[in-house]
Amino acid sequence: MKSTTLTQIIVKAVPNLVFALWLAGGSLQATFAAPSFVYINANINIPGQNAVIALQNDGTGNLTPVAGSPFATGGTGVAGLAGLLQDIQWDSDGEVAINAAGTLLFAVNGHSNDFSGFNVNTDGSLTIIPGSPFPSGGPQPACIELKVAGQVTTMVIANKDSDPFQTESAPNITTFGIDSTGTPTLLSTFGLPVGSSPWQLLSPRKTPYFFGIMFTGDNVSTYKLSRTGSIRNTSSLLTGADNGGGILNPKANVMYVTLPVLRQVNVMSYDAAYNLALVKTLNSPGHAPCWAATNRAGTRLYITETPSSTLTAYDITNPEDPVALQHLRLIGQSYPTHIRFDPTEQFLYILDRHGLLHIMDVNADGTLIENHTPFSLGLPDPNVPPLGLAVLR
């Protein structure tokens, strides 16, 4: 029997609508775009009141809260001292992570030194995993990376140790085994130098290796994860300056790492053993380039520049030679930080330290336009920003 596609069914059922769309130059794909979900770590620093904000995109860029949002973590976020740009404790990426199956979500609680797990329901809502929040194995968890080998999931957490309201000790990287229910079991801890303040963990998929970007440690290091969850440092590349965020090119052995103070971006390559080498350094058109993202095709790179309220888009068709394509100022006096694509790649989300989420429309050439009013997250303290952004693919 010949199969019938969903589009064919729609065409037969609503021919007048199809004809109207054709006259308007529209498409069924755009009209019937599936909704998607975006999750934000609210970083609420009221004791025990942190939460994950869940929003649904209706397919046209309009956001609405998922029923039940925000979802309490039971932990406490990280506060600040002076202002939204006095920020070493907030300079990190990976505060929210979703597993590849889209069934589990984890969020850090930086001040209470723990993390919370949730089951992701089909409507985008979250159900907390019993036992949450779980101790993170160190001071101020800030970055989560989930690695999968066969049926085994290992969580790798960087404990940043930059919370101004905790006594400084030492940062570390801690690993946990995650079972099918999302419950963690502590595996190992790898110590980092005092004051190195890890910003981010990045992992080439389906390998035992991952990269650690140290903010004030002035290096990017390669680590190898054993089958038992122990960590070994295999190599390091000194950058000579404080590092910001980074992103891996999905199609090439190339990584892009920002240097906020120097207003530069480092382009790095890595070999079969995941040893890093500096390819070139770019000057940024904006102040303090920080967080980064690429599209799935590996042809466009986007970097937020927090103090200047700007974002730069790069053409990375040649992965080792980014070319600036667009320099864009966001709506209002924004402090853009974390950046993620919507699963459809029609939209790019940008978190704003003023408690907003910007929704950018992505043009066919990869340039951006801000047609939507930034979405207010309704946070209780304007001096404590949201941290962490994840989308459900």
Order of alpha helices (4+ residues) and beta strands (2+ residues): alpha-alpha-alpha-beta-beta-beta-beta-beta-beta-beta-beta-beta-beta-beta-beta-beta-beta-beta-beta-beta-beta-beta-beta-beta-beta-beta-beta-beta-beta-beta-beta-beta-beta-beta
